[in-house]
Amino acid sequence: MKRRDFIAGATLATMLPNIVRAQQADAVRRVAMLVAEATQDDPYYEKRIAGMKEGLRDLGWIEGQNLRFDIHRSPPKAAEIRKHIDALLAARPDVVVTSGGTTTVPLLQVTSTVPVVFIAAVDPVGAGLVESLAHPGGNATGFAQFDYSLSGKWLEILKQAAPAIVRAGIVRDSAITAGIGQFAVIQSVSGALSIDVVPIGVPDERAIESGIEKISRSENGGLVITSGAAVSGHRQLILKLAAQHRLPTVYPNRTWVDLGGLISYGPDLIGQSKLAAGYVDRLLKGGRPADLPVQVPTRYELVINAKTAKGMGLTVPPALLARADEVIE
């Protein structure tokens, strides 16, 4: 071997570790996740975060190796969400995952280029997140939580669970499109069910307490809790008041029932998080949100807490129990 060849080889050997490290650094992709979590360690959101991480691991995206996964937890307040959006975009993520409409809407107002995957948005077309379900058209796609027609099912289930009910308080966030839409559908079916529906806002705890107490003073009253980050932020208070006043209540997802609520009817959001990881994978590999259709739930799960029903002296009709996907004893 000639001396100059030996020197060149030795120099290359010295450089190789640095080259490999540079290539590894280039291979690490960055995914940011933004959730509007009103309370610390809220299982409603933490389980979705865990589902996303698990889904990405199953697809070969390993934190600390080829993936950096940054989680931003923000209170469901516009100013706070905007601060988190500015921070996560400053880190130049390859893909942003959002929990739902509360976080997706303000994010899309700031960026039209960074790919966005939403996990559980209510009415993505009506909310302006996409042009259509089949052809999103922009930089966002993902998974719908449900369409508004599902909201009417909650009132129907409430009537089936407690046939004597004639008045129901509807806890909803009137500051967001989804809150307005859910209440409108519930109101549209209330006449056929002979139930007078009363909106209960969630600006603060006092408004919630006042609204639910008024329903409790009505003969044969009940509650329907709609979906929304601000509503979920008052979960413990709502559960406490429903139990205290022995009000039959239907909730939008099983997180509430796992914590003591009576009945829930809604999609499997943890399962959707894992499916959403597949969309993140495709985007990291060069796909475009505009080419990935928004997916809708293919089934909804009915969960009943029999222990809660017994505690409030309510006998759930056998026909409803037979329909349940799970009965918590």
C-alpha positions, 0 to 999 in steps of 0.5 A: 500500500502506498503511503498516500493511500494509507493516509487517505484510508486512515483519514476516512476511518477517522471521519467515519464515526462523525459521518455516521453520527451525522446520518443518524441525526438526519434520520431522526424525525420530529413529531409534535402532539398538541392536546387541550388538557384542562386537568393534569394526567387526564386519562381521556387525553393521556390514553390517546397519547399512549395509543399514538406512541404505541402505534408509532412503535409498532410501525418502527418509530422508536423514541431516542433512535429515529423519532423525537416525540414532543408533547404539548399539553395546554389548557383549553384556552385560546391564548394558552393554545396559541403559545404552545402552537408557537413553541411547537412550530418553532421546533420545526416538526415534520408532523403535528398530531392534534387531539381534536377541533379545539387544537386543530382550528387555531393550528391551521390558522397559523400554518398551511404547510406543516402536515397535521393529523387530528385524532378525534375531531367533531364534524371536520368539514363543518369546522373547516379543517378539511374540504371534504372527508374523501379529499381533505384538500389542505395540510390536515387530515385524520379521524372524525370523532363522530358526526352530529347525528350521534348527539341525538342518540345520547338523548334517546339512550337517556330516555331508554335508561330512565323512561320517566325523564321529561327534562334534561340539562345539556352540558356543552361548550357554547364557545365552539362550533362543536358545542353548538352543533351537538346541542342543536341536534339534541334539541331537534330530537327532544320533541319526539322524546317528550323531553324539555332540554336546557343548555348548561354552559361551562364558563366556570364551576359556578355556572355548571353547579347552578345549571345542574342544581336547577335540573335536580329540582325538576321532577324526573330530570337527567343530564347529557354531557357533550364532547369538548375539551372545556367540558372534559376539564370539569369532569370530576365536578360534573360526575360529583354533581350527577351522583350527588343529585342522583341524576341519570346521565349519558356521557360521550365516551367511556372515560366518564363511565370508568370514573363512575359515570352511568352510561356512555356512547361513543367511539373507541378513541384509543383505537383511533389514536393507534390508527392515526399513527398509521397516517403519521407514518405515511406522512413521515415517509413522504405522503401528503395529507390531501391524499389521505381521506378523513376516516370515520368510526365504524362502530360506537361502544355503549358502556354501562356502569351497573354499580353506579345505577344501583347506587342511585336506585336506577334499574336499567332496562334489560333491553338496554343492558343486552345492547351494551358492549360492556357492563361494569359491575 
